[in-house]
Amino acid sequence: MAGASVNRVVSPGPLYCLKVILEKEGSRSLFRGLGPNLVGVTPSRAIYFAAYSNAKEKLNGTFDPDSTQVHMISAQWQAFTVHFSQEKSEIVSSHDVHPLVTSCRNMD
């Protein structure tokens, strides 16, 4: 295979993609999909903070207040809670594609 050539496709950089998007679609297109994304993320973040703060509040009475044990156990509890409460919504939201990625793919 000596002398074989390899055709490499060079992907345009993020700044080039941003420039093309701004030229073709305008600045509003950069925020397309933000609303549905926030609707999907907000419940997860609310559960995250509620689980962490409730666990921390309860554990501060058992361990030294604001100790390493309190923070570590609270973080583990919130991770467990969020995982089992948001499992199905994560599967649905994993299929979303950011507009910047879509636009870069369609630059032909």
Stockholm file with secondary structure:
# STOCKHOLM 1.0

chainA/1-108         MAGASVNRVVSPGPLYCLKVILEKEGSRSLFRGLGPNLVGVTPSRAIYFAAYSNAKEKLNGTFDPDSTQVHMISAQWQAFTVHFSQEKSEIVSSHDVHPLVTSCRNMD
#=GR chainA/1-108 SS CTTCCCCCCCCCCHHHHHHHHHHHHCGGGGGTTHHHHHHHHHHHHHHHHHHHHHHHHHHHTTSSTTCHHHHHHHHHHHHHHHHHHSHHHHHHHTTCCCHHHHHHHTCC
#=GC SS_cons         CTTCCCCCCCCCCHHHHHHHHHHHHCGGGGGTTHHHHHHHHHHHHHHHHHHHHHHHHHHHTTSSTTCHHHHHHHHHHHHHHHHHHSHHHHHHHTTCCCHHHHHHHTCC
//
